[in-house]
Amino acid sequence: MKAMILAAGKGTRPLPLTATVPKVLAPVGGQPFLARLTGYLTRHGVSELALNTHHLAEAVQAWLSAHPPPVPLRVFHEPVLLDTGGGVLAAREFWGEDDLLLWNGDICCALTPEAILQAHRASGAVATLVVQDRPSDSRLMVDGRGTLCGIESPRRSRKQLLRAPVEGRRLLSFNGIWVLSPAVRPHLEAFAKGRPHGAFDLIEAVLEAVRAGAQIQGLDAGEAFYGTTGDAQ
């Protein structure tokens, strides 16, 4: 299984720590979070890793050189921050024609990569977002079959139903974990066209794909533990 850790962001939630420490290296239980995350992913089926960098990239690269993970890892440096969507497209060569697990570099969730990938493939969706019933200022609309239907997000100033829900609907928070199939890539590439440096928000591109008729799935994490590196500081 291929996985990419999204680690290029500036990590504003754990400030002031992340002014000098990359969010992916924030200490959690006395250990850099990246050590915990790569260990978790590789114990649960991930055989190839990628990671993007921008903010304090030299510190991330130095740590990786001193502490290489047990599987091959590629680093994609972004001289200009490409946001979540642009960062993924910049790693096209790594993604290839496989399903790609994306994991935000400050997220801990006790749902295993194997379980996420299995649910994604069983759904037939072109993309799966891990969601959960927990407090958040931005929520996704998921119907009774688990299909993403829209968004209700004061933070994004958006409240939009993009497809008719089936068997009711729920508002669930996004856990910062995805699976993308190669079939969703044309939607992302179309969304990136004309944007400076090809930078774009992956959530916005996925919502546009829903509008265009693509099947995007919301996988409910249920009672699985969820936290961020900011919570640990």
N, C-alpha and C positions, 0 to 999 in steps of 0.2 A: 504494500500500500504506500502511495506517495502522500506526503503531507508538507504543507508550507506554513511556517510560523510567521505571522504578520508582526514585524518588530520595528518598522521604520518610523512609527509615530513618535511624537514628542512626549507622550505620557503625562498629560496635564493633570490627571486626577491625583497621582501621588506627589505632586509638588509640595515642598521644595526639593524633595529627594531627587527627582528626575531632572533637575537642572544640572546635576553632575553625574548621575548614574542612569544608564539606559533603563527604561521600564522593564525590559526583559531580564535585566540583571538585578532587579530589586531584590533585597534579601527577604526570604520567606522561611521562617523556622531555621535561621542561621545558614541558609544556603541560597545562592543565586537562583532566581525562579527558573531561568533557562535550564539549569541542571535538572531541576525537578520535572519540568515539562518535557524535555527530550527523553528523560528516563521513562516517564509515563507513556509517551507515545510509542517508543520503541519496544516497551514491554507488551504493548497491546497491538502489535501487528504492523506498525510503520517500519518499512524497510529502506525508504529513501526520504531524506529531508531537504527542504530548502528554507531559506530565511532571508527576508529583505531588511536592509539597513538604511538609515539616513541620519537621525539624531544620534550623536555620540557614536558613530559607526566604528571608529577606531577602537573604542573600548570593547564593543561587541566582538569585533574581529580578533582582538588580542585574547579575549577570554576563550573564544572558540579554538584558537590555535593552541592554547594551553590545556584545554579540556575538550578534545574532539569527542563527539557522540559516537556510539558503537555502530552506527550505520553511515553510509555516504551522505555528505551534506554539501549543498551548494549555497553560496551567498550571492544575493543580487543587490548590489549597492545602488541607491537612488540619489544621485547628486541633487536632483530636484524631487521633492516629495510628490509621489504619484497617487496618494490616497489608496484606499483598499483595492479598488478596481484596477487602476493603472498598475499597481504593484503586481497584481496577479497576471495581467497580460504581459508585463515585462518578463515574466518567468515562463512564457509559452514553451520554450525549449524543454524546460524541466517538466511541465505539465504534460506535454505530448498528447497521446490519445488514451490516457488513463483517467479514471476518476481521481479527483484531487481533494484531499481533506485540507481545509484552511482552519487555522487556530489562532485567534488573537493572542499576541505575546504577553498579555497581562491577565489571562483568563484561566481559572481552574474550574473544571467541571468533571464530576465523577461518572460521566457517561463514556464508555470506552470507544475508541476508534472502530473496533470491530463491530460493535453494536450500531454505531452511527452509519457505517458503510453498508451493513446488511439491510438496515431499514431504508436507506436511500435506494439501493438497487431493487428492493422489493416493491417500492412505490412506483417505479417507472418514471420518476420525475427527472428533469434535467438539472435540478439543483435542490438541495435540502438545507434548511436552516434549523439549527437546534434552538428551540424556544422553551419557555418555562413560565408557569404562573407565579410571578414574583413582582414586587413593586418596581416600577420603572417610569421614566417620563417619556418613553417612546415604546409603543406596542404594535405588534403585527396582528392582523386579523387572519385567523385560521378557522376553516369550517370544520364540520363534524367528521369529514374524511381526511383531515390533516392538510388540506390544500390551502396555500396562501392566497388570500382574497383581497387584501388591502392593508392599510396602515392607519393608525390613530396616534399622532405624535405631536404634542405641543412643542417639543424641542425643535422639530423640523418644520413646524407650522403647517402640518399636513394632516388632513383627515379625509381619507379617500377609499372608496370601495371600487376595486378594479375588475372584479368578476363576481357573479352571483354565488353566494355561499350555498352549500348543500348540507342539509341536516344540522342547521344552526351554525353559530360562529362564536369564537372566543377571542379575547384580546390577550396575547401572550408576549412576554419580553424576550428579546433576542439574546442568546448567550454568547455571541461572538465566535461561533463555530459553524462551519459550512461543509458540504460536499458539493463539488461542481463536476458535472459530466462534460465531456468535450462538446456535446450537443448544445450547451448553453453559450459556448464561446462566440458564435456569430452575433448573438444578442449583445454581448459585452463589447465586441469590436465595433458594432454599429453605434452603440451608445458613446464610445470613446471618440468617434470621429469629430474633428473640429474643436476638441477641447484642448486647452493649452497643455503641451507636453503629454497629452493623452491621459491626464489625471482625472479620475472620477470616483465617486462614491459607489461601492458595489451594491449597497442596499438600493440606491436609486435605480441602478441599472437592472437589478432583479425585479423591482416593481414595474419597470417599463416592459420587461419580458412578460410579466403576468398580464399586463394590458394587451400585449400582442398575442396572447393565447398560450404561452408556454406554461407547462405544469411545473410549479415550484411547490415543494413540500415543506411543511413545518413539523419537525420531529419534537414532540413533547418530552422533555427530560424528566418529567414527573417529580419525584422527591430526591433526585440526584443532587449531591452537594454542588453549589455554585459559589464562586468568590472571585475577587480580583486582587492583584498585588497591592492595590490601594487600600483594600480592607485590612491587609496584614501590617500596614505601617502604623 
